[in-house]
Amino acid sequence: MTAAEFLYEVVGRRRDVRSEFTGEPVDPEVLRRVLTAAHQAPSVGLSQPWDFVLVEDEETRRAFHGHVRAERARFAGSLTGPAAKVFDGIKVEGVLDAPLSIVVTYDPARGAPAVLGRHAIADAGLYSVCLAIQNLWLTATAEGLGVGWVSFYREEFVRELLGIPEHVRPVAWLCVGPVERLADVPDLERAGWRSRIALDEVLHTERW
Ligand SMILES: Cc1cc2nc3c(=O)[nH]c(=O)nc-3n(C[C@H](O)[C@H](O)[C@H](O)COP(=O)(O)O)c2cc1C
């Protein structure tokens, strides 16, 4: 397989994981490689506005898990009809199944005030953090690890739980660990929540 073929294969194989964690620990050397890849992401003005908080402590993960359950219930309460029924069967996190959580944050003050390229688009800082997350996600996939992004939380709760400074935003709570296998089809598609759409539906030429 060429490097290009391997990269496309990993991109296609990557899944959001909630149920397939084996519970085994993450090899520290593998973790270091994956974090190094995340840290090599492009960033607006080379601001590198991310931090990574590694959370293994079960008590901390349990506290977060309780919060996620409450937020899940809040979202479920907003649903009606068939969506409510489908959502009922959907698992939205593997916080206690995965041995490690990696919380990725955004620090808008890093490199500020003169962040080259952010003067007109404040969100460019957040985009940069998401690219670090994607690097982490893809290299973790290549290493045989599963990653599950959890966003059923209030930022203040995570900030308080992990002692994150007031001006720093938690962007993602990632559940990470070895997996038996990765599903071929996204969980939400299998559950009947939504399906992937064809590329041609989102492709525009010259103008929208
Ligand atoms: C910003 C973001 C937030 C997400 N939050 C959650 C979440 O809270 N719970 C969850 O189960 N999946 C979450 N996901 C995963 C998506 O549901 C998943 O990426 C999508 O269904 C496509 O599946 P795939 O990643 O396996 O291709 C999130 C993904 C992104 C990019």
The ligand as an SDF file (V2000), in Angstrom:
LIG
                    3D

 31 33  0  0  0  0  0  0  0  0999 V2000
  -17.9180   18.3310   17.2860 C   0  0  0  0  0  0  0  0  0  0  0  0
  -18.3970   16.9190   17.4700 C   0  0  0  0  0  0  0  0  0  0  0  0
  -19.1280   16.5840   18.6070 C   0  0  0  0  0  0  0  0  0  0  0  0
  -19.5900   15.2820   18.7820 C   0  0  0  0  0  0  0  0  0  0  0  0
  -20.2680   14.9440   19.9260 N   0  0  0  0  0  0  0  0  0  0  0  0
  -20.6610   13.6760   20.1170 C   0  0  0  0  0  0  0  0  0  0  0  0
  -21.3080   13.2780   21.3290 C   0  0  0  0  0  0  0  0  0  0  0  0
  -21.5190   14.0610   22.2580 O   0  0  0  0  0  0  0  0  0  0  0  0
  -21.6830   12.0070   21.4520 N   0  0  0  0  0  0  0  0  0  0  0  0
  -21.4820   11.0910   20.4690 C   0  0  0  0  0  0  0  0  0  0  0  0
  -21.8620    9.9280   20.6410 O   0  0  0  0  0  0  0  0  0  0  0  0
  -20.8510   11.4130   19.3190 N   0  0  0  0  0  0  0  0  0  0  0  0
  -20.4440   12.6730   19.1410 C   0  0  0  0  0  0  0  0  0  0  0  0
  -19.7760   13.0190   17.9760 N   0  0  0  0  0  0  0  0  0  0  0  0
  -19.5370   11.9810   16.9500 C   0  0  0  0  0  0  0  0  0  0  0  0
  -20.4980   12.0780   15.7830 C   0  0  0  0  0  0  0  0  0  0  0  0
  -21.7690   11.6310   16.1570 O   0  0  0  0  0  0  0  0  0  0  0  0
  -19.9280   11.2310   14.6430 C   0  0  0  0  0  0  0  0  0  0  0  0
  -18.7090   11.7910   14.2300 O   0  0  0  0  0  0  0  0  0  0  0  0
  -20.8710   11.1470   13.4410 C   0  0  0  0  0  0  0  0  0  0  0  0
  -22.0480   10.5020   13.7960 O   0  0  0  0  0  0  0  0  0  0  0  0
  -20.2160   10.4180   12.2660 C   0  0  0  0  0  0  0  0  0  0  0  0
  -19.7540    9.1560   12.6820 O   0  0  0  0  0  0  0  0  0  0  0  0
  -18.2350    8.7160   12.4910 P   0  0  0  0  0  0  0  0  0  0  0  0
  -17.4010    9.7280   13.2630 O   0  0  0  0  0  0  0  0  0  0  0  0
  -18.1580    7.3510   13.0940 O   0  0  0  0  0  0  0  0  0  0  0  0
  -17.9290    8.7470   11.0400 O   0  0  0  0  0  0  0  0  0  0  0  0
  -19.3240   14.3010   17.7920 C   0  0  0  0  0  0  0  0  0  0  0  0
  -18.5570   14.6590   16.6550 C   0  0  0  0  0  0  0  0  0  0  0  0
  -18.1050   15.9330   16.4970 C   0  0  0  0  0  0  0  0  0  0  0  0
  -17.2850   16.2570   15.2770 C   0  0  0  0  0  0  0  0  0  0  0  0
  1  2  1  0
  2  3  1  0
  2 30  2  0
  3  4  2  0
  4  5  1  0
  4 28  1  0
  5  6  2  0
  6  7  1  0
  6 13  1  0
  7  8  2  0
  7  9  1  0
  9 10  1  0
 10 11  2  0
 10 12  1  0
 12 13  2  0
 13 14  1  0
 14 15  1  0
 14 28  1  0
 15 16  1  0
 16 17  1  0
 16 18  1  0
 18 19  1  0
 18 20  1  0
 20 21  1  0
 20 22  1  0
 22 23  1  0
 23 24  1  0
 24 25  2  0
 24 26  1  0
 24 27  1  0
 28 29  2  0
 29 30  1  0
 30 31  1  0
M  END
$$$$
